Amino acid sequence: MAKYSEEFKIKLVTEYLNGNLGYKLLAKKYNMPSQTPIQDWVRSYKIKGIEGLKRRKMKEAYSVQFKMDTIQFMVETGASFQ
């Protein structure tokens, strides 16, 4: 699970962009050990919007059986790696 929720990130970014508090004071207000995550969230928000604050999906994991079937298919058909 993520350390900070999407809602929390949006709240802090909005508060920063409204100009009420700087990075350091926001971190102190919300008992964060560092201002760096807030800086990262603001930067990401400015570049990508709300999507920049969402968690990234993890890479898809394939089962061993799927991998073995794929290798067998490549050997039998001469298919390329890609």
Residue, then its C-alpha position, 0 to 999 in steps of 0.5 A: m500500500a502507498k505511504y500517502s493516499e492520492e487524496f492526501k497528495i491532491k490536498l497538499v499540492t492544492e494547498y501549496l499552489n494556493g500559496n498559503l504555505g511553502y514546502k517546508l511549512l507544509a511538511k511540518k504542518y502534516n508531520m512529514p519527515s521531509q519536504t521532498p515528496i511534496q516538491d515531487w508531487v507539485r512537479s509531477y502535478k504541473i507536468k501531468g495533472i491529476e494523473g501525475l499523483k496517481r499510483r503507477k500500476m505494477k508490471e504484469a507478472y506471468s506464471v511459470q506455466f505461461k512462460m513455458d508455453t511461450i518458449q515451447f511455442m517459439v521452439e515449435t514455430g520458430a517465432s521470434f523473441q518479440 
